[in-house]
Amino acid sequence: MEKNKYTKNLVRLSKTKYLNGLQCKKLLWYIYNEPGVIPEPDEDTKAVFDQGQLVGDYAKKLFSGGVEVDHTGSFDDGLKSTSELIAKRVPVFEAALAHGNCYARADILEPVGKGKWNLIEVKSSTDLKEVYYTDIGFQYYLYTKAGLDIDKCYLMCIDNNYVRRGDIEPEKLLKKIDVTAEVKETYSKIVENNVAEMIKAITAENYIEPGIGPHCHDPYGCPLTAKCWSFLPERNVFLLYRNNKLPFALIKDGIYELSRIPETIALSEKNQIQINTEKTGKPHSDRDKIREFLDTIELPSYYIDFETWQSPIPMFDNSRPYQQIPFQFSVHINRCNNLLPEHHSFLADGTDDPRPGFMARLREVIGNKGSIIAFNASFEMRILKECAEAFPQYKEWVESLEGRIVDLLQPFRDFAYYHPKQDGSCSIKNVLPVLTGKSYNNMKIGDGGTASREYFRVTFTKDNEDKAKIRKLLEEYCALDTLGMVEIVERLHNLK
Ligand code: SF4
């Protein structure tokens, strides 16, 4: 391992690194001493970052006369520009301040009262999380040490009750939560000690191994998970279905393999089924439960799947922040068990609200009788109800669908069928391959997140030269979901 090159004077601890250090000192050590080991953020993380920028831009509109610090120059230039703007008593965006080893940029500093400032941290989430107090606590500590007189501390985040009507109204889109008391009394007071410990950890020759634990995912997914968790065998105890605590206790006792969980350990019925199948390598099936489920399906049956995207800034009238906006559906219709299923699809084009076209086409396709089958049907029903709120002409029709809906997730969530290769998951992504041999693995678009991102890119941005190709891939992906469901039901019929 490379010899440590950091001394206390060289450490510059930003707020993000402070949060990293609170999560795990090993992570912090790597960030400073072997940064090359930290993987680049994935596409989902980058998308969240972009959304944060967008929300930040709306927040700035609420502070007239505000000026953004230019950070294109050196670190010291940023500090200097900030202090000049602070002297002018104007709202300052991205204000850079430093004290000792600490450094941060405040989203917004608002001049108030006699020489005082309000500190406003902008987040693209809809609620207050403990990590935000920690974040603002670090800033409060640093800015007051740097000489600012901070009056109030606020978290500014998205109000998901806001409904867009016309232009975005930033004062309604965003809500301000006063966190002054918690920040002043608790979260800022622990910063000094924490920073001292972090500097010790960063400048140490090596890190102290913390071992894996819930801290690897809380408050954020750690980028070193693949490295630190690599000692686990492929079929490890973390595959246990919906069991977050037991795996860590088992690891502490040196039990890594799923099949080695001792019989003396009390398990839920589903976990026990899982262990039994793990040992035998054979699937479990409960014929009565499968038959009972299949009896709920009536012909004609409509297998449906929706793709959606969401944004903190509602893009269309009558939509809320983070509302899932459907842009695509696939429907396979089974009119008679001996015929090949009929396929219908919809994929919105253009930059208008896709919901009117989506709802009109779906109503044409799924008619007014027969079962409607979805995998995790509560999602599809929620989308339809939200669309009906925005377009009340569909309200009655959507209500009429409730009695027709069948959730194909149910027999898997109930463990009426479980195959060890489902790896403790009942998602269609895991169920489809074990029952049909089909898989999403080699698809360029093979998950909802990618579908959503790619649709958005080719529809709403100029980076769309490959639009035709992406639309074809989207059609293939969504169609696999519904054809897959038809085949899953066929396989269940063979098992009953
Ligand atoms: S994966 Fe866990 S143990 Fe490893 S650095 Fe991250 S938080 Fe620490």
Residues whose N, C-alpha, C, O or C-beta is under 5 A from the ligand:
A	BS01	SF4	C24 K26 L27 G211 I212 H215 C216 C222 L224 T225 C228
